[in-house]
Amino acid sequence: GLKGVPIQVWSTKSFTASWQAPTNVEQPPIVADVKLTPAEPFPIGGTITWLPGNAEGKGAPELEDVHLVYNGRAYPLTLTPGKPIDLAKLGDDERRVKELREWLGPTGELQPGNRQRYKGYNDGTASTPSINAILKTAFFHQAFEVGRRNSSLRGLDQSWRRDGLEEAMLIIRLPSAAGPAEEVAQGPASPSRLWLGSLPNSESPRIPLVGLTRQETYLRVFIPVRPQ
């Protein structure tokens, strides 16, 4: 909670919070059994099952963008609640598999010295990087030297896992939620509850939010890879 924080005219302020809590070991959202395999074109085998909601996956949110990152490559996959996916089939369509640098996409627009994106600001034609582009590159910022400033998002950087063989990284993006602030804040895509006007530990009830907001939710799952 924050109280008495001034926001000057013609300015903005950003706030970051971090917390952790144990998952339900009896009902984990992801169940994975992954191991190294000599089979090509995919170097690991096993299964991954997406199990949010109840044990059968009912009530689970839909997933918009899912990739398994392993040994410097990004493999697209489709996770259906309650249905295991066979990793041995991921390499069947090599056209969809991308090197990690290619998967991140162009990062020149994220460079601090690039002022091109600010042209056209007054006439509404300016282009700014999407949240997806910013977060994807933040995940591997150091490995690909994306820009020079990463202090606020440094905790997201997992560059040291990029070429490792002992772990695979599952990166999931949920559909964006945008609209009335209170509706979005109470929706399944929001992992937190925003309070404005009072603090959660006060005796005052939570005040419903007014205005508009946009919620972007990403999940990263680090999966151990067993030897053959």
Accessible surface in RSA format (square Angstrom, percent):
REM  Atomic radii and reference values for relative SASA: ProtOr
REM  Chains: A
REM  Algorithm: Lee & Richards
REM  Probe-radius: 1.40
REM  Slices: 20
REM RES _ NUM      All-atoms   Total-Side   Main-Chain    Non-polar    All polar
REM                ABS   REL    ABS   REL    ABS   REL    ABS   REL    ABS   REL
RES GLY A   1    96.69 119.2   0.00   N/A  96.69 119.2  19.06  52.3  77.62 173.8
RES LEU A   2   113.89  63.4  87.93  62.9  25.96  65.3  90.02  63.2  23.88  64.3
RES LYS A   3   166.56  81.3 134.64  82.6  31.92  76.0  82.39  74.2  84.17  89.7
RES GLY A   4    80.61  99.4   0.00   N/A  80.61  99.4  44.60 122.4  36.01  80.7
RES VAL A   5    58.26  38.3  33.46  30.3  24.80  59.8  35.03  30.4  23.23  63.0
RES PRO A   6    80.18  58.4  69.16  63.0  11.02  40.0  79.91  66.0   0.27   1.7
RES ILE A   7    98.75  56.2  68.52  51.0  30.23  72.9  68.79  49.5  29.96  81.3
RES GLN A   8   115.44  64.6 110.22  80.6   5.22  12.4  47.62 101.4  67.82  51.4
RES VAL A   9   124.25  81.8 100.99  91.4  23.26  56.0 110.21  95.8  14.04  38.1
RES TRP A  10   244.45  98.1 200.53  97.1  43.92 103.1 188.16 100.3  56.29  91.3
RES SER A  11    54.20  45.8  30.68  40.9  23.52  54.2  37.75  80.4  16.45  23.0
RES THR A  12   125.90  89.5 102.68 104.1  23.23  55.4  74.17  99.6  51.74  78.2
RES LYS A  13    96.75  47.2  71.19  43.7  25.56  60.9  50.76  45.7  45.99  49.0
RES SER A  14   111.39  94.1  77.57 103.5  33.81  77.9  45.33  96.5  66.05  92.5
RES PHE A  15   117.85  59.0  81.55  50.5  36.30  94.5  85.39  51.8  32.46  92.9
RES THR A  16   118.61  84.4  79.78  80.9  38.82  92.5  62.66  84.2  55.94  84.6
RES ALA A  17    81.57  75.0  53.09  81.9  28.47  64.8  59.37  83.6  22.19  58.8
RES SER A  18   110.86  93.7  74.27  99.1  36.59  84.3  42.83  91.2  68.03  95.3
RES TRP A  19   165.66  66.5 131.98  63.9  33.68  79.1 113.12  60.3  52.54  85.2
RES GLN A  20   174.76  97.7 144.66 105.7  30.11  71.7  52.59 111.9 122.17  92.7
RES ALA A  21    78.99  72.6  48.84  75.4  30.14  68.6  54.33  76.5  24.66  65.3
RES PRO A  22   133.63  97.4 101.85  92.8  31.78 115.5 113.36  93.6  20.27 126.0
RES THR A  23    94.12  66.9  75.01  76.0  19.11  45.5  58.84  79.0  35.27  53.3
RES ASN A  24    85.84  59.2  71.35  69.0  14.49  34.9  32.95  79.3  52.89  51.1
RES VAL A  25   128.11  84.3 102.88  93.1  25.23  60.8 107.31  93.2  20.80  56.4
RES GLU A  26   152.49  87.5 121.94  92.3  30.55  72.7  50.24  97.2 102.25  83.5
RES GLN A  27    75.81  42.4  63.88  46.7  11.94  28.4  13.84  29.5  61.98  47.0
RES PRO A  28    42.62  31.1  42.27  38.5   0.36   1.3  42.27  34.9   0.36   2.2
RES PRO A  29    58.59  42.7  57.57  52.5   1.02   3.7  58.59  48.4   0.00   0.0
RES ILE A  30    23.13  13.2   9.25   6.9  13.87  33.4   9.25   6.7  13.87  37.6
RES VAL A  31    69.91  46.0  65.63  59.4   4.28  10.3  68.97  59.9   0.94   2.5
RES ALA A  32    40.64  37.4   6.27   9.7  34.38  78.2   6.78   9.6  33.86  89.7
RES ASP A  33    76.17  53.4  71.25  70.9   4.91  11.6  28.96  68.2  47.21  47.1
RES VAL A  34     3.41   2.2   0.54   0.5   2.87   6.9   0.54   0.5   2.87   7.8
RES LYS A  35    91.18  44.5  91.18  55.9   0.00   0.0  34.83  31.3  56.35  60.0
RES LEU A  36    52.55  29.3  50.26  36.0   2.29   5.8  50.26  35.3   2.29   6.2
RES THR A  37    33.93  24.1  25.85  26.2   8.07  19.2  12.76  17.1  21.17  32.0
RES PRO A  38   107.90  78.6  80.58  73.5  27.33  99.3  90.97  75.1  16.93 105.2
RES ALA A  39    58.07  53.4  47.69  73.6  10.38  23.6  57.83  81.4   0.24   0.6
RES GLU A  40   143.74  82.5 112.24  84.9  31.50  75.0  58.56 113.3  85.18  69.5
RES PRO A  41    54.01  39.4  47.52  43.3   6.49  23.6  48.46  40.0   5.55  34.5
RES PHE A  42     4.72   2.4   1.55   1.0   3.17   8.2   1.55   0.9   3.17   9.1
RES PRO A  43    36.41  26.5  34.82  31.7   1.59   5.8  35.86  29.6   0.55   3.4
RES ILE A  44     0.28   0.2   0.02   0.0   0.26   0.6   0.02   0.0   0.26   0.7
RES GLY A  45     7.72   9.5   0.00   N/A   7.72   9.5   7.72  21.2   0.00   0.0
RES GLY A  46    24.20  29.8   0.00   N/A  24.20  29.8  16.99  46.6   7.21  16.2
RES THR A  47    55.97  39.8  55.76  56.5   0.21   0.5  36.27  48.7  19.70  29.8
RES ILE A  48     0.17   0.1   0.17   0.1   0.00   0.0   0.17   0.1   0.00   0.0
RES THR A  49    15.24  10.8  15.24  15.4   0.00   0.0   7.73  10.4   7.50  11.3
RES TRP A  50     6.81   2.7   6.81   3.3   0.00   0.0   6.39   3.4   0.43   0.7
RES LEU A  51    35.91  20.0  35.12  25.1   0.79   2.0  35.12  24.7   0.79   2.1
RES PRO A  52    18.03  13.1  13.45  12.3   4.58  16.6  18.03  14.9   0.00   0.0
RES GLY A  53    39.32  48.5   0.00   N/A  39.32  48.5  22.36  61.4  16.96  38.0
RES ASN A  54    61.19  42.2  56.06  54.2   5.13  12.4  33.75  81.2  27.44  26.5
RES ALA A  55    66.43  61.1  52.20  80.6  14.23  32.4  54.03  76.1  12.40  32.8
RES GLU A  56   111.38  63.9  94.77  71.7  16.60  39.5  51.66  99.9  59.71  48.8
RES GLY A  57     3.94   4.9   0.00   N/A   3.94   4.9   0.65   1.8   3.28   7.3
RES LYS A  58   145.13  70.8 133.38  81.8  11.75  28.0  83.13  74.8  62.00  66.0
RES GLY A  59    79.13  97.6   0.00   N/A  79.13  97.6  41.20 113.1  37.92  84.9
RES ALA A  60    20.37  18.7   0.15   0.2  20.22  46.0   0.24   0.3  20.14  53.3
RES PRO A  61    42.70  31.1  30.84  28.1  11.86  43.1  42.14  34.8   0.56   3.5
RES GLU A  62   142.93  82.1 132.26 100.1  10.66  25.4  51.63  99.9  91.29  74.5
RES LEU A  63    35.57  19.8   4.73   3.4  30.85  77.5   4.75   3.3  30.82  82.9
RES GLU A  64    93.27  53.5  60.04  45.4  33.23  79.1  31.86  61.6  61.41  50.1
RES ASP A  65    33.90  23.7  28.64  28.5   5.26  12.4  10.32  24.3  23.58  23.5
RES VAL A  66    10.93   7.2   5.03   4.6   5.90  14.2   5.03   4.4   5.90  16.0
RES HIS A  67    26.36  14.4  26.36  18.3   0.00   0.0  15.16  15.6  11.19  13.0
RES LEU A  68     0.37   0.2   0.37   0.3   0.00   0.0   0.37   0.3   0.00   0.0
RES VAL A  69     5.52   3.6   3.28   3.0   2.23   5.4   3.28   2.9   2.23   6.1
RES TYR A  70     2.88   1.3   0.61   0.3   2.27   5.9   2.46   1.9   0.42   0.5
RES ASN A  71    67.47  46.5  56.49  54.6  10.98  26.4   2.10   5.1  65.37  63.2
RES GLY A  72    10.68  13.2   0.00   N/A  10.68  13.2   7.79  21.4   2.90   6.5
RES ARG A  73    64.99  27.3  64.99  33.1   0.00   0.0  20.87  28.5  44.12  26.7
RES ALA A  74     0.47   0.4   0.00   0.0   0.47   1.1   0.00   0.0   0.47   1.2
RES TYR A  75     3.41   1.6   3.41   1.9   0.00   0.0   0.18   0.1   3.23   4.0
RES PRO A  76    20.58  15.0  15.97  14.6   4.61  16.7  15.97  13.2   4.61  28.6
RES LEU A  77    14.75   8.2   0.00   0.0  14.75  37.1   5.27   3.7   9.47  25.5
RES THR A  78   105.71  75.2  92.84  94.1  12.87  30.7  63.89  85.8  41.82  63.2
RES LEU A  79    12.41   6.9   0.11   0.1  12.29  30.9   0.41   0.3  12.00  32.3
RES THR A  80    58.09  41.3  55.24  56.0   2.85   6.8  33.42  44.9  24.67  37.3
RES PRO A  81    47.61  34.7  36.87  33.6  10.74  39.1  36.87  30.4  10.74  66.8
RES GLY A  82    30.78  38.0   0.00   N/A  30.78  38.0   6.41  17.6  24.37  54.6
RES LYS A  83   136.94  66.8 134.09  82.3   2.84   6.8  80.34  72.3  56.60  60.3
RES PRO A  84    88.42  64.4  66.13  60.3  22.29  81.0  66.13  54.6  22.29 138.5
RES ILE A  85    30.45  17.3  26.73  19.9   3.72   9.0  30.45  21.9   0.00   0.0
RES ASP A  86    60.16  42.1  53.81  53.6   6.36  15.0  19.53  46.0  40.64  40.5
RES LEU A  87     0.00   0.0   0.00   0.0   0.00   0.0   0.00   0.0   0.00   0.0
RES ALA A  88    60.61  55.7  44.56  68.8  16.05  36.5  47.58  67.0  13.03  34.5
RES LYS A  89   138.41  67.5 128.70  79.0   9.71  23.1  73.15  65.8  65.26  69.5
RES LEU A  90    23.15  12.9  11.40   8.2  11.74  29.5  13.62   9.6   9.52  25.6
RES GLY A  91     1.34   1.6   0.00   N/A   1.34   1.6   0.00   0.0   1.34   3.0
RES ASP A  92   109.50  76.7  73.92  73.6  35.59  84.1  35.74  84.1  73.76  73.6
RES ASP A  93    48.18  33.8  42.77  42.6   5.42  12.8  28.58  67.3  19.60  19.5
RES GLU A  94    76.03  43.7  64.36  48.7  11.68  27.8  51.12  98.9  24.91  20.3
RES ARG A  95   214.63  90.1 181.44  92.5  33.19  79.0  89.16 121.9 125.47  76.0
RES ARG A  96   132.49  55.6 122.07  62.2  10.42  24.8  42.05  57.5  90.44  54.8
RES VAL A  97    12.37   8.1   0.67   0.6  11.70  28.2   0.67   0.6  11.70  31.7
RES LYS A  98    85.72  41.8  84.76  52.0   0.96   2.3  33.74  30.4  51.98  55.4
RES GLU A  99    92.46  53.1  91.36  69.1   1.10   2.6  48.76  94.3  43.71  35.7
RES LEU A 100     2.87   1.6   2.06   1.5   0.82   2.1   2.06   1.4   0.82   2.2
RES ARG A 101    98.08  41.2  95.35  48.6   2.73   6.5  47.25  64.6  50.84  30.8
RES GLU A 102   106.66  61.2  89.14  67.4  17.52  41.7  42.94  83.0  63.72  52.0
RES TRP A 103    16.04   6.4   9.73   4.7   6.31  14.8   8.35   4.5   7.69  12.5
RES LEU A 104     6.79   3.8   0.00   0.0   6.79  17.1   0.00   0.0   6.79  18.3
RES GLY A 105    20.98  25.9   0.00   N/A  20.98  25.9  20.92  57.4   0.06   0.1
RES PRO A 106   119.50  87.1 103.43  94.3  16.08  58.4 114.10  94.2   5.40  33.6
RES THR A 107     9.54   6.8   7.46   7.6   2.08   5.0   0.00   0.0   9.54  14.4
RES GLY A 108    40.36  49.8   0.00   N/A  40.36  49.8  33.84  92.9   6.52  14.6
RES GLU A 109    63.11  36.2  58.49  44.3   4.62  11.0  18.41  35.6  44.71  36.5
RES LEU A 110    32.34  18.0  15.68  11.2  16.67  41.9  17.12  12.0  15.22  41.0
RES GLN A 111    61.18  34.2  61.13  44.7   0.06   0.1  26.99  57.5  34.19  25.9
RES PRO A 112    36.74  26.8   7.01   6.4  29.73 108.1  14.76  12.2  21.98 136.6
RES GLY A 113    57.49  70.9   0.00   N/A  57.49  70.9  34.99  96.0  22.50  50.4
RES ASN A 114    41.92  28.9  34.80  33.6   7.12  17.1  14.75  35.5  27.16  26.3
RES ARG A 115   181.96  76.4 176.85  90.2   5.11  12.2  57.48  78.6 124.49  75.4
RES GLN A 116   110.65  61.9 102.81  75.1   7.85  18.7  46.22  98.4  64.43  48.9
RES ARG A 117    53.39  22.4  50.67  25.8   2.73   6.5   6.57   9.0  46.82  28.4
RES TYR A 118   113.27  52.9 105.50  60.0   7.78  20.2  80.90  60.8  32.38  39.9
RES LYS A 119   137.29  67.0 124.02  76.1  13.26  31.6  85.29  76.8  52.00  55.4
RES GLY A 120    25.60  31.6   0.00   N/A  25.60  31.6  13.06  35.8  12.54  28.1
RES TYR A 121   168.84  78.8 154.68  88.0  14.16  36.8 106.36  79.9  62.48  77.0
RES ASN A 122   150.76 104.0 112.67 108.9  38.09  91.7  36.94  88.9 113.82 110.0
RES ASP A 123   102.91  72.1  70.02  69.7  32.89  77.8  46.74 110.0  56.17  56.0
RES GLY A 124    68.19  84.1   0.00   N/A  68.19  84.1  35.26  96.8  32.93  73.8
RES THR A 125   100.45  71.4  71.91  72.9  28.55  68.0  69.92  93.9  30.53  46.2
RES ALA A 126    35.86  33.0  10.59  16.3  25.28  57.5  11.18  15.7  24.68  65.4
RES SER A 127    76.07  64.3  68.29  91.1   7.78  17.9  47.90 102.0  28.17  39.5
RES THR A 128    94.63  67.3  71.10  72.1  23.53  56.1  42.12  56.6  52.50  79.4
RES PRO A 129    15.17  11.1   3.11   2.8  12.07  43.9   4.51   3.7  10.66  66.3
RES SER A 130    64.04  54.1  51.86  69.2  12.17  28.0  50.82 108.2  13.22  18.5
RES ILE A 131    77.29  44.0  73.74  54.9   3.55   8.6  73.74  53.1   3.55   9.6
RES ASN A 132    34.03  23.5  32.32  31.2   1.71   4.1  10.26  24.7  23.77  23.0
RES ALA A 133    21.24  19.5  18.41  28.4   2.82   6.4  21.06  29.7   0.18   0.5
RES ILE A 134    59.51  33.9  58.47  43.6   1.04   2.5  58.48  42.1   1.03   2.8
RES LEU A 135    32.84  18.3  32.84  23.5   0.00   0.0  32.84  23.1   0.00   0.0
RES LYS A 136    26.73  13.0  26.73  16.4   0.00   0.0   3.95   3.6  22.78  24.3
RES THR A 137     3.86   2.7   3.86   3.9   0.00   0.0   1.02   1.4   2.84   4.3
RES ALA A 138     4.15   3.8   2.32   3.6   1.83   4.2   3.84   5.4   0.31   0.8
RES PHE A 139     4.87   2.4   4.87   3.0   0.00   0.0   4.87   3.0   0.00   0.0
RES PHE A 140     0.16   0.1   0.16   0.1   0.00   0.0   0.16   0.1   0.00   0.0
RES HIS A 141    25.75  14.1  25.75  17.9   0.00   0.0  20.87  21.5   4.88   5.7
RES GLN A 142   122.45  68.5 110.80  81.0  11.65  27.7  35.31  75.2  87.14  66.1
RES ALA A 143    30.11  27.7   2.27   3.5  27.84  63.3  11.48  16.2  18.63  49.3
RES PHE A 144    37.33  18.7  19.56  12.1  17.77  46.2  25.11  15.2  12.23  35.0
RES GLU A 145   140.14  80.5 125.67  95.1  14.47  34.5  44.11  85.3  96.03  78.4
RES VAL A 146     7.59   5.0   4.81   4.4   2.78   6.7   5.38   4.7   2.21   6.0
RES GLY A 147    13.76  17.0   0.00   N/A  13.76  17.0   3.43   9.4  10.33  23.1
RES ARG A 148   180.69  75.9 146.40  74.6  34.29  81.6  71.77  98.1 108.92  66.0
RES ARG A 149   191.45  80.4 165.44  84.3  26.02  61.9  64.97  88.8 126.48  76.7
RES ASN A 150    21.17  14.6  10.87  10.5  10.30  24.8  12.06  29.0   9.11   8.8
RES SER A 151   109.58  92.6  79.21 105.7  30.37  70.0  55.76 118.7  53.82  75.4
RES SER A 152    88.17  74.5  61.43  82.0  26.75  61.6  47.39 100.9  40.78  57.1
RES LEU A 153    59.74  33.3  58.37  41.8   1.36   3.4  59.74  42.0   0.00   0.0
RES ARG A 154   157.98  66.3 152.51  77.7   5.47  13.0  48.57  66.4 109.41  66.3
RES GLY A 155    71.37  88.0   0.00   N/A  71.37  88.0  44.54 122.2  26.83  60.1
RES LEU A 156    55.45  30.9  55.45  39.7   0.00   0.0  55.45  38.9   0.00   0.0
RES ASP A 157    21.78  15.3  10.37  10.3  11.41  27.0   8.17  19.2  13.61  13.6
RES GLN A 158    22.81  12.8  22.81  16.7   0.00   0.0   0.00   0.0  22.81  17.3
RES SER A 159    16.16  13.7   9.06  12.1   7.10  16.4   9.16  19.5   7.00   9.8
RES TRP A 160   182.02  73.0 147.72  71.5  34.30  80.5 147.69  78.7  34.33  55.7
RES ARG A 161    48.21  20.2  35.36  18.0  12.84  30.6   9.52  13.0  38.68  23.4
RES ARG A 162    68.43  28.7  67.39  34.4   1.04   2.5   6.18   8.4  62.24  37.7
RES ASP A 163    80.32  56.3  65.91  65.6  14.42  34.1  32.06  75.5  48.26  48.1
RES GLY A 164    26.07  32.2   0.00   N/A  26.07  32.2  24.37  66.9   1.70   3.8
RES LEU A 165    84.68  47.2  82.16  58.8   2.53   6.3  82.16  57.7   2.53   6.8
RES GLU A 166   124.91  71.7 120.73  91.3   4.18   9.9  62.52 120.9  62.39  50.9
RES GLU A 167    59.31  34.1  54.06  40.9   5.25  12.5  20.37  39.4  38.94  31.8
RES ALA A 168     1.48   1.4   0.37   0.6   1.10   2.5   1.39   2.0   0.08   0.2
RES MET A 169     6.58   3.4   5.93   3.9   0.65   1.5   5.93   5.0   0.65   0.9
RES LEU A 170     0.00   0.0   0.00   0.0   0.00   0.0   0.00   0.0   0.00   0.0
RES ILE A 171     7.79   4.4   6.86   5.1   0.92   2.2   6.86   4.9   0.92   2.5
RES ILE A 172     0.00   0.0   0.00   0.0   0.00   0.0   0.00   0.0   0.00   0.0
RES ARG A 173    42.66  17.9  42.60  21.7   0.05   0.1   3.06   4.2  39.60  24.0
RES LEU A 174     8.37   4.7   8.37   6.0   0.00   0.0   8.37   5.9   0.00   0.0
RES PRO A 175    50.76  37.0  48.10  43.8   2.66   9.7  48.10  39.7   2.66  16.5
RES SER A 176    41.81  35.3  16.63  22.2  25.18  58.0  13.00  27.7  28.81  40.4
RES ALA A 177    26.46  24.3  21.16  32.7   5.31  12.1  26.46  37.3   0.00   0.0
RES ALA A 178    68.92  63.4  34.14  52.7  34.78  79.1  34.33  48.3  34.59  91.6
RES GLY A 179    18.40  22.7   0.00   N/A  18.40  22.7  16.43  45.1   1.97   4.4
RES PRO A 180    73.36  53.5  73.22  66.7   0.14   0.5  73.36  60.6   0.00   0.0
RES ALA A 181     6.85   6.3   5.93   9.2   0.92   2.1   5.93   8.4   0.92   2.4
RES GLU A 182    44.27  25.4  43.78  33.1   0.49   1.2  34.45  66.6   9.82   8.0
RES GLU A 183   124.39  71.4 109.26  82.7  15.13  36.0  45.78  88.5  78.61  64.2
RES VAL A 184    12.36   8.1   7.29   6.6   5.07  12.2  11.15   9.7   1.22   3.3
RES ALA A 185     8.76   8.1   5.57   8.6   3.19   7.2   8.76  12.3   0.00   0.0
RES GLN A 186    88.02  49.2  67.26  49.2  20.77  49.4  32.16  68.4  55.87  42.4
RES GLY A 187    16.44  20.3   0.00   N/A  16.44  20.3  15.77  43.3   0.68   1.5
RES PRO A 188   127.11  92.6  93.54  85.3  33.56 122.0 106.84  88.2  20.27 126.0
RES ALA A 189    16.60  15.3  15.06  23.2   1.55   3.5  16.10  22.7   0.50   1.3
RES SER A 190    11.78  10.0   3.74   5.0   8.04  18.5   0.06   0.1  11.73  16.4
RES PRO A 191    91.51  66.7  54.83  50.0  36.68 133.3  68.97  56.9  22.54 140.1
RES SER A 192    50.06  42.3  41.93  56.0   8.13  18.7  21.94  46.7  28.11  39.4
RES ARG A 193   112.80  47.4  89.44  45.6  23.37  55.6  40.62  55.5  72.18  43.7
RES LEU A 194    96.52  53.8  92.14  65.9   4.38  11.0  95.51  67.1   1.01   2.7
RES TRP A 195    64.82  26.0  47.48  23.0  17.35  40.7  38.70  20.6  26.12  42.4
RES LEU A 196   109.91  61.2 103.73  74.2   6.19  15.6 105.61  74.2   4.30  11.6
RES GLY A 197    75.09  92.6   0.00   N/A  75.09  92.6  34.29  94.1  40.80  91.4
RES SER A 198    19.88  16.8   5.01   6.7  14.88  34.3  15.36  32.7   4.53   6.3
RES LEU A 199    44.12  24.6  43.00  30.8   1.12   2.8  43.00  30.2   1.12   3.0
RES PRO A 200    84.75  61.8  63.17  57.6  21.58  78.4  63.39  52.3  21.37 132.8
RES ASN A 201   138.23  95.3  98.95  95.6  39.28  94.6  47.19 113.6  91.04  88.0
RES SER A 202    50.18  42.4  27.33  36.5  22.85  52.6  35.50  75.6  14.68  20.6
RES GLU A 203   182.89 105.0 146.65 110.9  36.24  86.3  68.48 132.5 114.40  93.4
RES SER A 204    57.63  48.7  50.08  66.8   7.55  17.4  15.70  33.4  41.93  58.7
RES PRO A 205   110.65  80.6  99.35  90.6  11.30  41.1 110.29  91.1   0.36   2.2
RES ARG A 206    51.65  21.7  32.00  16.3  19.65  46.8  25.80  35.3  25.84  15.7
RES ILE A 207    87.61  49.9  85.49  63.7   2.12   5.1  86.78  62.5   0.83   2.2
RES PRO A 208    88.92  64.8  82.76  75.4   6.16  22.4  82.76  68.3   6.16  38.3
RES LEU A 209    17.49   9.7   5.11   3.7  12.38  31.1   7.69   5.4   9.80  26.4
RES VAL A 210   139.51  91.8 117.22 106.1  22.29  53.7 122.31 106.3  17.21  46.7
RES GLY A 211    51.04  62.9   0.00   N/A  51.04  62.9  35.94  98.6  15.10  33.8
RES LEU A 212   150.58  83.9 119.03  85.2  31.54  79.3 119.14  83.7  31.43  84.6
RES THR A 213    53.66  38.2  39.89  40.4  13.78  32.8  24.85  33.4  28.82  43.6
RES ARG A 214   144.71  60.8 118.80  60.6  25.91  61.7  49.71  67.9  94.99  57.6
RES GLN A 215    40.23  22.5  38.64  28.2   1.59   3.8   1.99   4.2  38.24  29.0
RES GLU A 216    40.43  23.2  19.08  14.4  21.35  50.8  12.44  24.1  27.99  22.9
RES THR A 217    13.66   9.7  10.85  11.0   2.81   6.7  13.12  17.6   0.54   0.8
RES TYR A 218    38.80  18.1  13.94   7.9  24.86  64.7  13.96  10.5  24.84  30.6
RES LEU A 219    64.62  36.0  61.08  43.7   3.54   8.9  64.62  45.4   0.00   0.0
RES ARG A 220    57.21  24.0  28.67  14.6  28.54  68.0   6.57   9.0  50.64  30.7
RES VAL A 221    36.49  24.0  34.91  31.6   1.57   3.8  36.49  31.7   0.00   0.0
RES PHE A 222    69.65  34.8  47.99  29.7  21.66  56.4  47.99  29.1  21.66  62.0
RES ILE A 223     4.97   2.8   4.41   3.3   0.56   1.3   4.97   3.6   0.00   0.0
RES PRO A 224    96.34  70.2  93.43  85.2   2.91  10.6  93.43  77.1   2.91  18.1
RES VAL A 225    13.27   8.7   0.00   0.0  13.27  32.0   0.00   0.0  13.27  36.0
RES ARG A 226   114.40  48.0 111.68  56.9   2.72   6.5  61.65  84.3  52.75  32.0
RES PRO A 227   104.08  75.9  98.70  90.0   5.38  19.6  99.42  82.1   4.66  29.0
RES GLN A 228   148.74  83.2  88.23  64.5  60.51 144.1  52.31 111.3  96.43  73.1
END  Absolute sums over single chains surface
CHAIN  1 A    15061.1      11561.1       3500.0       8602.3       6458.9
END  Absolute sums over all chains
TOTAL         15061.1      11561.1       3500.0       8602.3       6458.9
